[in-house]
């Protein structure tokens, strides 16, 4: 069974015009009916840093989880954000961005790798105390544009360290700028998944219209069973030089899975409804 995490937070967070909370709630309620394993619903970070996510608390209070099996994930960047997130019974995962690129880690959450390890431990301790799970995002997992050293072995080193020192059980290899190729996807997942069988290792891939199929294919054939996606490929990293680079489109992943008769949990009718509602947001707010 392929597990899919839908990422409306990632799709919305870069939009400058504030999307009304009521419309966000409508969209999230539609997504909750689709059958996604997890929904990346918001973040507990400074509203000055990401104004679009300032209403995450309000959304969590208003959405309807009564008939949904989907788990919820929120992004945190430090202990303070984690302390806010763990107060919500609705949240299962706290997502923490940990870059193996020193330069990007400074740019992304204003701390180097050394300080980020302290933050990661603080967040993990809060997760354990409050019966939450931590999802660690390996930003720049497939390379970086800054000249920081990268290799499959460096990624494996950090995976082993986080697992052994901090008990991390969920890793998402994040293709922050669209640097992944079918070759390095195969190398990474083929090495890490067998080497760390107790860790759930997923793919957060950014793609162009011409590369999504080969990237999914490489990950699937390397035994990856967890994918982050966004309807219509909205969102992505603003640092990606190619304007066509965005999140993996959910409909592309579903097309691949259906074509190859690979099992998933998505209700197509509910998905189509969510796609229609997505246009109310992404066609009018930019």
N, C-alpha and C positions, 0 to 999 in steps of 0.2 A: 504493500500500500504506500503510495506516494503521499507525503504530508505537505500541504501547501499553506504558507503564511501569506495572507494578503496584507499589503502595506499601505493603507490610506494615509497614514502619518507621513511616510516618505514621499508619497505623491503630492500631498498638500503643503508641506512645510515651507517650500520655497516660493509659494504664491504670495505676492505682496498684499493684494487686496484681501481684507479679512473676510473669510467665509462665515456666514451666520451660523451660530451654534445650532440653531434649529435644523438647518439644512445638513450639517454634519451628523447630527443625531439620526435624521432620516436615512442618510446614506449608510451609516454604521448598522442601523437596524436591518437594512436590506442585506448587508454583507453577512450579518449574523445568521441569516436564514439559508445561506448558500452551502454550508458544509465545510468551510475552511477549518483546518486544524487549529490555526491561530490567527488572530487579527492584531496587527501592529497599530494600535489605536491612537496613540498620542505620546507625549513626553513630559517629564517633570524637569524641565530646565528653565533657565531664566527667560521670562517673556521678552526681555530686551534682545536676547540672542535669537529666539525663534518666536516672534509675536503670534504666528498662526496657531501655535499650540497652547496659548495662554488659557484656553477654556477646557483643557483636558479633564480637570476635576469635575467640571459641570457636566461634561459629556458622559463620564463614567456614572454619574448619578442619574442620568436621564435615559440611558439606553435600556432596551428590553432584552434581558438574557434568559427569560423564562423558558423558552423553547429551543435554545441554542446550545450546541455542544462545543462550540468554538471557545478556545482559551484566549485571553487577552494579554497583550504585551505592551509595556510602555518603556520608553527610553529614559535612562537617567545618566548623568555625567559625573555625579559626586554623591557623597553621603547625604547631603541635604535633600537632593532629589529623591534618593532612595527612601529616606524617612517619610517623605510625602506619599510615595507610591505604595509602600507596604501597608498603609492605612486602608487601602481599598481591597475588600474581599474579592472583588471582581477581577483583579489583576493576578495572573498566574506567573508571568515572566517579567523580570526586570532586565531590559537590554542595556548592556554597557559597551560603548565603542572603545575598543583597544587596538590601537594601530601598531603594527610592527615597523612602521616608518616613524622615526623620531620627529621628523619635520612635520608630517601630517598630524601627529598626535598633538603637537603644540598648536597647530592651526585650528584643529577641530574642537578640542576641549580645554585649550590653554594650559596644558601640562605636558611634561615630557614623559617618557616611558617609566622612569623611576617613580615619579609621583603618581602616575596612573596605576601602578601596581599597588600602591597604598590605597588609592580610591577603590580599586577593584576588590581588595580584601575587605574594605569597609562595607561595600555593597553586598558582597557575598555573605558576610556575617549577618547583615540585616535580613537577607533572604532566608538563611538558615533559621534565624530566630523567629521569623514570621511565616514560615512554611511556604516560601516562594521559591521559584527557580530562577537562576541567573542565565541569561543568554549573552554570551560574549561574542561581539562582532569583531572579527579580525579585519580591520580596515587595511586597505592596500595589500591584501593577501596575495594578489597576483602580480605585484610590481608597483612601482611608484615613479612619478615624474621628477623627483628631486635628486636622484642620484644616490639615495640611501641604499645600502647593501640589501639585496634580496636574493633568496634562493629557496627551493623547496625545503632544504635542511633547516634554514632559519625559521620558516613557518612551523616545521615539525618540532624544533627546539622550544618555541614558545607554547605550542600546544601541550607538549609534555610538561613544561614548567607550570603552566596554569592548572593542569590536571593534578599534578603531584603536590604542588604547594598550596593550592587554594580549593581543590576539590571541584573544579569546573567540569560540568557534565554536558554542556550545550555550547557548541561553537558554530558560528556562521561565517564561512569564508566570504569576505565582502570584496567584490570587484568594484572598488570605489570610483575608478575613472574609466572603466571599460577596457582595462589592460589585459583581461583574460583572453586566452586563446584555447582552442580545443586541445592543444598540446599541453599547456600548463595546467588546465583543468584536469586532464587525465593524470598528469604527474602527481598533482597535489592529492586528489581524492584517492587515487590508487595506492598512495603511500600512507595517508593518514587514517583512512577508514579501517584497514586491517590492523594497523599499528596501535590504534586506540579504540578497541571494540566497545569499551564502556562509555564512550563519549558520543553523543548525537551530533554528527557533523553535517551541516547543511550548506546550501549555496545561495548567496545573495549576488546574483549576476546582473551586470549592466550590459545591454546589447544594442546593436543596430538592427535595422530591418533585414540585413543580409547575413547576420551572424547568429541569430537566436537559435536556429535549428541545430547547428553544429555544436553550440555550447551546451544545449540541453542534452544532446546525444552523447557528448563526451562525459558529462556528469552522470547520466543514467548508466552508461556502460562501465563507469568506475564505482558503481554501487551507491551513489548518492540517492537518498530517499526523502530529502527535505529541501524544498525550494521556497525562496521568498519571491513574490511577484506583485505587480500592481496592474490593475485593469487598464488596458490600452497603453501600458508602458509609461504612464505618467510618472513624473519625478525623475530622480537620478541625481547625480552629483554635478553642481554648477561648474566644477573645475574640469570636467570632461571637455576636451578640446573639440570633439565632434558633436555638433548640435543634435545629431540624430541618435546619440547615445542616451538611453534612458533605462528605467527599470525593466526587468524581464516582464513582458506583457502576459498577464494571466491567461488570456485566450490563446496565446501561442503555446504555452505549456500544456493547456488542456487539449489543444489540437494534436500535439505530439503524443500525449498519453493515449488519447482515443484512437489515433491512427495505429499505434503499436499495441493496442489492447492491454494497456497497463492500468491497474486498478487505482482509483482515487475515490474521494468521498463527495465530489461536487455534484449538486443538483443543478442541472442545466437550466431549467426554467427559472429557478431563483437567481441563478447567475445572470441570466439575460435581463431580469428585472433590475438587478444591481447595476448592470452596465447602462441601462436607460437612465437610472437616477444619477449615475456618475456624470452624465452629460450636463445635468443641471448645475454641477459644480465647475467642471473643467472647461466647459464651453463658454462660461460667463465670467469666471474669476481668473485673473492672470496676474 
